[in-house]
Amino acid sequence: MDHERKIMMCLVLAVICSSVLGQEWTADVVKSIDALVGSCVVLPCTVSHPGTYLSTSRLRGIWHRKDKSNEIFYHEDSTQILDSFKGRTRLLGNLGQNNCTLEIVQVKDHDNGPFCFRIELVRKDTNQPTTEKYSFVEKCADVTMIHDKPQLKLGPIKTATQGKPYTLTCSVHHTCPSHFPQIKWSRERKDDDITEVHKHIHSGVWEAESILSFVPEEKDDESELTCTATFNGGIKSEAKFTLNVKRQQNYNHIIIPAVAVTATAVIFGLFCVLMVKKYKKRIQELQSQDGSMWNRMSRLSRRIRPGASGPTRSDQRSIWSRFSRRPQRNEHDLSPNNANSCGGQKINKPHFPSPKSQQKSNNYKQDLDDNDDYMNTADLNIYGNV
């Protein structure tokens, strides 16, 4: 009786364990994902099981084709992997931590799958598989091959302002988080700040982002910025952007010309003042040196003015002395034999009266006229005697 009871209890436990192990093992694999040919792709996968913790050494993960389980894409024993996938696949996750993620590098056109995951329990001592194997063929990953380079996204596209911080972002989506694309800027100066951010978008799609922050200068206007992303396998994609820099509002274009004109006017004015002072001083010196000439000119101007008084006695003397001068003799007259003679006849020289014998007159003009008449008469007498 006791023996039968023990047998019944063992059968119940076996049924319970078998039910638990067979129904509770699950796997979650991405259904569809894009892969850049020549680069890499990561197929996210998680697995769960009932019961207590199982170490990685007790678990074995295998990736195979959906309809042909013997065509293996990944196995810890590389001899069992298809030749076209050898050296190109590996498990990124830790099965003991329920991570069964698969990485494929150097993606080729035929790497389209579908890729299915299977887990096996192995004996701890011999590492041989047991009868407990769980394949999740209802959840396999389809891979779409992408030949075109991924498009980079630049933003926000806006006008920069001189002297104010400016931020520009370059981002790209990818499906290989194990090898993030390397993003570089054509402008990487000492004072520039570059920040890299990696974000999981959804279902194995990631985003690599590079944020460039700098302070634009006037010389940066109309400059071209280039963002280049290098993917695993050496594939490159780039995007270009022309930066427009708005100059700060200032009045230098007004102030500088105004200051220049004002300074020129001041300098020219000072030069003119110095020149005027110099010439005034020179005129004063000339006037002080030629004072007698100015005095004579002023006296002469008083003489010729109507109603002005006649010449002084000294002036009259100088006039009479000019009229009383003897005419010059020629060489014939100066000879001793011909003295006071002309053809043997004596010449009566006219006698000019002395100014002292003439009565002084206050009418200066009348005296000059009388003297002229007298001179004419004398000349007639001289030529009459001849």
C-alpha positions in Angstrom: 0.0 0.0 0.0 2.8 2.4 0.9 4.7 1.4 -2.2 1.7 2.2 -4.4 1.2 5.5 -2.7 4.8 6.5 -3.4 4.5 5.5 -7.0 1.4 7.7 -7.4 3.0 10.7 -5.8 6.0 10.4 -8.2 3.7 10.2 -11.2 1.9 13.3 -10.0 5.1 15.3 -9.5 6.4 14.2 -12.9 3.2 15.4 -14.6 3.3 18.7 -12.7 7.0 19.3 -13.5 6.5 18.3 -17.1 3.5 20.6 -17.4 5.4 23.4 -15.9 8.5 23.0 -17.9 6.7 22.5 -21.2 4.2 25.4 -20.9 6.1 28.1 -19.1 9.3 28.4 -21.2 8.8 31.5 -23.4 10.9 33.6 -25.7 10.3 37.1 -27.1 12.1 37.8 -30.4 11.8 40.9 -32.6 9.6 40.0 -35.5 11.1 42.2 -38.2 14.2 44.3 -38.4 16.3 46.2 -41.0 19.9 45.4 -41.6 22.5 47.5 -43.5 24.3 45.3 -45.9 28.0 45.3 -45.1 27.4 46.5 -41.6 26.0 44.7 -38.6 22.6 43.9 -37.0 21.4 42.9 -33.6 18.3 40.6 -33.1 16.9 41.4 -29.6 15.8 38.3 -27.7 14.6 37.5 -24.1 13.8 34.1 -22.7 12.1 33.1 -19.5 11.6 29.9 -17.6 9.7 28.7 -14.5 11.3 27.6 -11.4 14.5 28.6 -9.7 17.5 30.3 -11.2 19.5 28.4 -13.9 23.1 29.2 -14.5 24.4 29.9 -18.0 26.4 26.6 -17.8 23.2 24.7 -17.6 21.7 26.4 -20.6 22.6 26.3 -24.3 21.2 28.8 -26.9 20.9 27.9 -30.6 19.7 30.0 -33.5 18.5 28.1 -36.6 16.3 28.4 -39.7 12.6 28.2 -39.1 11.7 25.4 -41.4 15.1 23.6 -41.1 16.3 23.3 -37.5 19.5 21.5 -38.7 20.6 24.7 -40.6 22.2 26.5 -37.6 23.2 30.2 -37.7 24.7 30.1 -34.2 25.9 27.4 -31.9 28.5 27.3 -29.2 30.1 24.5 -31.2 31.2 26.4 -34.3 31.5 23.2 -36.3 27.8 23.0 -36.4 27.3 26.4 -37.9 26.6 26.9 -41.6 29.7 27.8 -43.5 28.2 31.1 -44.7 27.7 32.2 -41.1 30.8 31.0 -39.5 32.7 33.8 -37.6 29.8 36.3 -38.2 27.4 35.4 -35.3 27.6 35.5 -31.6 25.3 35.7 -28.5 25.5 39.1 -26.9 23.4 38.3 -23.9 23.8 36.0 -20.9 21.3 33.1 -20.9 21.4 32.9 -17.1 20.0 36.5 -17.2 17.4 35.5 -19.7 19.1 37.4 -22.6 19.4 35.5 -25.9 20.3 38.4 -28.2 22.1 37.6 -31.4 24.6 39.7 -33.3 25.3 39.3 -37.0 28.3 41.2 -38.5 29.3 41.7 -42.2 25.6 41.4 -43.2 25.1 39.8 -46.6 22.2 39.7 -49.0 21.2 36.2 -48.0 21.1 36.9 -44.3 17.4 37.2 -44.5 16.3 34.4 -42.2 13.9 33.9 -40.7 16.0 33.4 -37.5 14.5 31.2 -34.7 15.7 30.6 -31.2 16.0 27.3 -29.3 17.1 26.6 -25.8 18.4 23.3 -24.4 19.2 22.2 -20.8 22.5 20.4 -20.5 24.0 18.2 -17.8 26.3 20.1 -15.5 29.0 17.5 -15.3 29.2 16.4 -18.9 27.7 19.4 -20.7 25.6 17.0 -22.8 22.1 18.0 -23.8 19.1 16.5 -22.0 15.8 15.7 -23.4 14.5 19.1 -22.3 14.6 21.3 -25.5 12.4 24.2 -26.2 12.2 25.8 -29.7 10.2 29.0 -30.3 9.5 28.6 -34.0 6.3 30.7 -33.6 8.4 33.7 -32.8 11.1 34.2 -35.4 12.9 37.3 -36.7 12.7 38.3 -40.4 15.5 40.6 -41.6 15.2 43.1 -44.4 18.4 43.9 -46.3 19.1 47.6 -46.7 21.5 48.7 -49.5 21.1 52.5 -49.3 23.0 54.5 -46.8 20.9 55.7 -43.9 19.9 59.3 -44.1 21.3 61.6 -41.4 19.0 64.2 -39.8 20.2 67.7 -39.0 18.3 70.1 -36.8 17.1 72.5 -35.8 17.8 74.4 -39.0 17.8 78.1 -37.9 19.8 81.3 -38.3 22.6 81.8 -35.8 23.4 85.1 -34.1 26.9 86.4 -33.8 28.2 86.0 -30.3 25.3 83.9 -29.0 25.5 80.1 -28.3 24.2 77.9 -31.2 23.3 74.3 -31.1 23.0 71.8 -34.0 22.1 68.2 -33.8 23.0 65.3 -36.2 21.2 62.0 -35.7 20.7 58.7 -37.5 18.8 55.5 -36.8 20.5 52.1 -36.9 20.0 48.4 -35.8 23.4 47.6 -34.4 23.7 48.9 -30.8 26.8 46.7 -30.3 28.7 49.0 -32.8 27.3 52.5 -32.6 27.9 54.7 -35.6 30.7 57.2 -35.1 29.5 60.7 -35.8 32.0 63.5 -36.7 31.7 67.2 -37.5 33.7 69.1 -40.1 33.9 71.8 -37.4 35.6 70.6 -34.2 37.4 73.6 -32.7 38.9 73.9 -29.3 36.0 75.9 -27.8 33.3 73.7 -29.3 31.3 71.3 -27.2 30.2 67.9 -28.7 27.9 65.5 -26.8 27.0 62.0 -28.0 23.7 60.4 -27.0 22.4 56.8 -27.8 18.7 56.1 -27.4 16.6 52.9 -27.9 13.6 53.9 -30.1 11.7 50.6 -30.5 12.0 46.9 -31.5 15.7 46.9 -32.0 15.9 50.3 -33.6 18.4 52.7 -32.0 19.3 56.3 -32.6 22.9 57.8 -32.4 22.9 61.5 -31.9 25.7 64.1 -31.8 25.1 67.6 -30.4 27.4 70.4 -31.5 27.4 73.6 -29.4 29.5 76.6 -30.3 29.5 80.4 -30.4 29.4 81.6 -34.1 31.5 84.5 -35.3 31.2 86.8 -38.2 33.6 84.8 -40.3 31.3 81.7 -39.9 28.6 83.3 -42.0 27.9 81.2 -45.1 30.2 78.4 -43.9 29.3 74.8 -44.6 29.0 72.3 -41.8 29.2 68.6 -42.6 28.1 65.8 -40.3 29.5 62.3 -41.2 28.4 59.0 -39.7 30.6 56.0 -40.0 28.9 52.6 -39.5 30.4 49.2 -38.7 32.1 47.9 -41.8 33.4 51.3 -42.9 30.1 52.5 -44.5 29.8 56.3 -44.4 26.9 58.7 -44.7 27.0 62.5 -44.5 24.7 65.5 -44.4 25.7 69.2 -45.1 24.3 72.4 -43.8 25.1 76.0 -44.7 25.3 78.2 -41.6 23.8 81.7 -41.8 25.1 84.1 -39.1 23.2 87.2 -38.3 25.3 90.1 -37.2 24.6 91.9 -33.9 22.9 95.3 -34.2 25.5 98.0 -33.6 26.2 101.6 -34.7 29.9 101.2 -35.6 29.1 101.8 -39.2 27.7 105.3 -38.2 30.0 106.1 -35.2 33.3 105.4 -36.9 32.7 107.6 -40.0 31.3 110.4 -37.9 34.3 110.4 -35.6 36.7 110.3 -38.6 34.9 113.3 -40.2 34.9 115.3 -36.9 38.5 114.6 -36.2 39.4 115.7 -39.7 37.4 118.9 -39.3 39.1 119.7 -36.0 42.6 119.1 -37.4 41.8 121.3 -40.4 40.4 124.1 -38.2 43.4 124.1 -36.0 45.7 124.2 -39.0 43.8 127.2 -40.4 44.0 129.1 -37.1 47.7 128.5 -36.9 48.2 129.7 -40.4 46.1 132.9 -39.8 48.1 133.7 -36.7 51.4 133.2 -38.5 50.5 135.5 -41.4 49.1 138.2 -39.1 52.4 138.2 -37.2 54.3 138.4 -40.5 52.1 141.4 -41.7 52.8 143.2 -38.4 56.5 142.7 -38.8 56.4 144.1 -42.3 54.4 147.1 -41.2 56.8 147.8 -38.4 59.8 147.6 -40.9 58.2 149.8 -43.6 56.6 152.4 -41.5 58.3 155.3 -43.3 56.9 154.1 -46.6 53.4 153.9 -45.2 53.9 157.4 -43.8 55.0 158.8 -47.2 52.1 157.1 -48.9 49.6 158.5 -46.4 51.1 162.1 -46.9 50.9 161.7 -50.7 47.3 160.7 -50.4 46.5 163.8 -48.4 48.2 166.1 -51.0 46.2 164.9 -54.0 42.9 165.0 -52.2 40.7 168.0 -53.3 40.9 171.0 -50.9 44.1 169.8 -49.4 46.7 172.5 -48.4 49.7 173.1 -50.8 53.2 171.8 -50.4 55.4 173.0 -47.7 58.4 175.3 -48.2 60.8 172.4 -48.3 58.7 170.7 -51.0 58.7 173.9 -53.1 62.4 174.2 -52.9 62.9 170.6 -54.1 60.6 171.4 -57.1 62.4 174.7 -58.0 65.7 172.9 -57.7 64.7 170.4 -60.3 63.6 173.2 -62.7 66.7 175.2 -62.1 69.1 172.5 -63.1 71.3 173.3 -66.1 70.9 171.2 -69.2 73.6 168.7 -69.9 76.3 169.7 -72.4 77.4 167.5 -75.2 81.0 166.8 -76.0 81.2 169.8 -78.5 80.1 172.2 -75.9 82.6 170.9 -73.3 85.6 171.6 -75.5 87.6 174.7 -74.4 87.6 176.3 -77.8 83.9 176.1 -78.2 83.0 177.2 -74.8 80.2 179.8 -74.8 80.2 179.9 -78.6 78.5 178.5 -81.6 80.3 179.2 -84.9 82.4 181.9 -83.2 79.4 183.6 -81.7 78.6 183.7 -78.1 75.4 182.2 -76.8 73.5 184.1 -74.3 72.4 181.5 -71.8 68.9 182.0 -70.3 68.9 183.1 -66.8 66.5 181.4 -64.5 65.4 183.5 -61.6 66.2 182.2 -58.1 63.3 181.0 -56.1 64.3 183.4 -53.4 63.6 186.4 -55.7 60.1 185.2 -56.4 57.3 186.2 -54.2 55.9 183.2 -52.4 52.4 182.3 -53.2 49.9 180.1 -51.4 48.5 178.9 -54.7 50.7 176.0 -55.5 49.0 175.1 -58.7 49.3 178.6 -60.2 53.0 178.7 -59.4 53.5 175.5 -61.3 51.7 176.9 -64.3 53.8 180.1 -64.3 56.9 178.1 -64.1 55.9 176.1 -67.1 55.2 179.2 -69.2 58.5 180.6 -68.2 60.3 177.4 -69.2 58.6 177.5 -72.6 59.7 181.1 -73.2 63.3 180.2 -72.2 63.4 177.3 -74.6 62.2 179.7 -77.4 64.9 182.1 -76.6 67.5 179.4 -76.6 66.4 178.0 -80.0 66.0 181.6 -81.4 69.5 182.5 -80.5 70.7 179.3 -82.2 
